[in-house]
Amino acid sequence: MELNFFDFSKEKTLSSLYLKNRLNIIFSALKEKKSVSLSIILITEKAIKNYNDIWRQKDEATTILTFCDERENVLSWRGKDLKEKHLGDIFLCPKQIKKKAKEYKIAYDKYLDSILIHGVLHLYGYSHEKESQTKKMEQKEKNILENISKRQLH
């Protein structure tokens, strides 16, 4: 798995190494066999609020925005063959994640894990627009979180 990491937030609390480790566990739990890449972009509350308004017509800050790379079989870039498929981009707002973790009385790293899982599942086509889709996505999130917890115990 290749991670393209950009930190435009003012928090400077997350490293690419930490995120890559968490993502490897998530991809392992998803039984991903192919080599994939994705981008994680950390941004400010102001920026994520702006993007949320533009893309989702919600004039509020959020913890995460996910954008799938919807091109068929993204295996080349500028004419060069790539070794992995680019899944898309995940925008995270560390400040919002901290606020929500505190609001929900959940440890920051646990809440971050659930946010990352949620974003990756969107990149895999999971949705929560319909109740049946929501249940399927929530069950998958729960299974992956359990997988992460088991790995942390060893």
Number of C-alpha atoms within 10 A of each C-alpha: 17 16 17 13 18 14 19 13 19 13 13 11 10 12 11 14 11 9 17 17 10 18 20 15 18 22 19 14 16 16 9 12 8 11 13 18 17 22 18 20 18 25 22 20 20 14 16 23 19 17 19 19 14 11 10 11 11 13 13 14 19 21 21 21 19 19 15 17 15 12 10 7 11 14 15 13 9 6 7 8 10 15 14 17 19 25 21 21 21 21 23 26 26 24 21 17 19 18 13 17 17 13 9 10 10 13 11 15 13 14 18 21 19 15 18 22 23 20 22 24 20 20 21 13 10 17 18 13 8 8 10 10 13 14 13 13 20 16 12 18 21 13 14 21 19 13 16 18 12 10 10 8 6 5
